[in-house]
Amino acid sequence: MPGAMNPAALARLMGPWQSAAGPAYRELADVVRLLVLDGRLPLDTPLPSERSLSETLGMSRTTVTAAYALLREQGFLSSGQGAKGRTRLPRSAAGVAAPGMSAPDGLLDLAYASLPASGEVVHRAFSAALNDLPALLPGFGYEVLGLPVLREAVAARYTAAGVPTTADQILITSGAQHALNIILRAEAGPRHGRPAKVLVEHPSYPNALDAIAGSGARALPVAVGGPGQPHWDLDAVEATLQQHRPAVAYLVPDFHNPTGKLMPDPQRRRLVRAAAAAGTVLVIDETLRDLNLNGLDSQHVAAFGSCVSVGSLSKSHWAGLRTGWIRAGREQIRRYAAQRTTLDLGGPLTEQLAAAHLMAHFEEPLPARLAALRDQRGTLQELLAEHLPTWQAAAPDGGLTLWCRLPAPISTALTVIAPGFGVRLAAGPRFGVGGAFEHYVRIPYTLDPGSLETAVRALRSAQNRLEAAPQLRRALPEPPRVAIA
Ligand SMILES: Cc1ncc(COP(=O)(O)O)c(C=O)c1O
């Protein structure tokens, strides 16, 4: 463990800081807090002992002790005297709700499959973004296509992955969901007065299904990987494309939500060919692509031919960035930018600057993130085997969730009574069209092991209740429409 920070080095970082406008201990705490917030004083740094800092600064030890106490109270210093206290960020800033891995009503939230930020990395990116911001302030602030520096960084990442891409093939969006809505507006409007058709996997990502329904298009579901069927049924995909010639096909081949499956490369090649032959715009959602838990090899679908790729930093880094992108042909990107202005006039610039910094250090947070997810995936599988042995869940290749087959069609009933046992669930039918998937529920392994255990025990109790009172199932109301991610 590194020793305490040198007091002279801290004094240098602080620069001239005393204004005599308030009590010295408060000013000292303020300057240290600012250093932490703007990233110049890294997190987890042991501060100098009170004695050494007071000697270096030529102030009383009481002042330094009071400043450290205030920093601890504000959450910027871990407990422990002097050198034992380390810089950190408060769990919740004043006036800001504690971050939600649990829902506002205190329930454990299993409807969201999302992770907290890769703390320090994201924080550093925002500090750097604030330094870059002054250069943008003289501009209008509208960047319909996204900031050039970020478009270039996204394009470079595709190029490095074997898919040559230039910045004019990238449109920066406020996340993947926003990207999909833009694409649907541009590609799936009514044709000759009839709703457009959109091929979807079945099950699929609920917010995508909602966006398709909301755009007035009709979803054409094609089954993906039921039990005993490890991958996509490409014969069925090809047949649907050939027969219906849908305007759009929306697929999540990279750790599919909710099953976590990875489409093998030969299927990717067939998919691209079949979509091209049908004149269908192939939309590939790569939001989960970096959550490759088993280290499997696969190429971007775009490496096999024409498609529209959608990406996001939400799962790899943090959903709070609300930053994603579309990669497509130049002319398509121009059309999508024109459509975008019906929804918004560009994304926030500070987030895009931060995203550009994250792109430069893209891999940095991933090893720790993936290691934690692998552990939690294993924990959840063990907990289900122990407490809910009648549930079946195939091991996912990656992503954030287990798609569990229930012993009976009780998904909606379970969702309705689960809050009474302390958890919030998304019912299986939200992942399908026409009421399918009553036999399924998606459980994320994004919570810490302790919370996963609490959640699984709660689900066991809820299932017991349904088994003990089967008549309950008929009497239950519609489940509340919870937000899902
Ligand atoms: C497949 C898929 N697409 C899109 C999204 C939404 O991503 P974003 O937060 O970038 O809008 C998610 C989030 O869970 C997802 O799993």
PDBQT file of the ligand as one rigid body, heavy atoms in Angstrom, charges set to zero:
ROOT
HETATM    1  C1  LIG A 501     -29.799  -4.255 -26.364  1.00  0.00    +0.000 C 
HETATM    2  C2  LIG A 501     -29.899  -2.886 -25.779  1.00  0.00    +0.000 A 
HETATM    3  N1  LIG A 501     -30.087  -1.837 -26.591  1.00  0.00    +0.000 NA
HETATM    4  C3  LIG A 501     -30.189  -0.587 -26.107  1.00  0.00    +0.000 A 
HETATM    5  C4  LIG A 501     -30.119  -0.341 -24.761  1.00  0.00    +0.000 A 
HETATM    6  C5  LIG A 501     -30.280   1.069 -24.278  1.00  0.00    +0.000 C 
HETATM    7  O1  LIG A 501     -29.025   1.627 -24.263  1.00  0.00    +0.000 OA
HETATM    8  P1  LIG A 501     -28.770   3.183 -23.976  1.00  0.00    +0.000 P 
HETATM    9  O2  LIG A 501     -28.651   3.332 -22.498  1.00  0.00    +0.000 OA
HETATM   10  O3  LIG A 501     -27.489   3.481 -24.694  1.00  0.00    +0.000 OA
HETATM   11  O4  LIG A 501     -29.917   3.952 -24.547  1.00  0.00    +0.000 OA
HETATM   12  C6  LIG A 501     -29.928  -1.398 -23.874  1.00  0.00    +0.000 A 
HETATM   13  C7  LIG A 501     -29.905  -1.154 -22.424  1.00  0.00    +0.000 C 
HETATM   14  O5  LIG A 501     -30.134  -2.026 -21.642  1.00  0.00    +0.000 OA
HETATM   15  C8  LIG A 501     -29.816  -2.706 -24.408  1.00  0.00    +0.000 A 
HETATM   16  O6  LIG A 501     -29.621  -3.762 -23.594  1.00  0.00    +0.000 OA
ENDROOT
TORSDOF 0
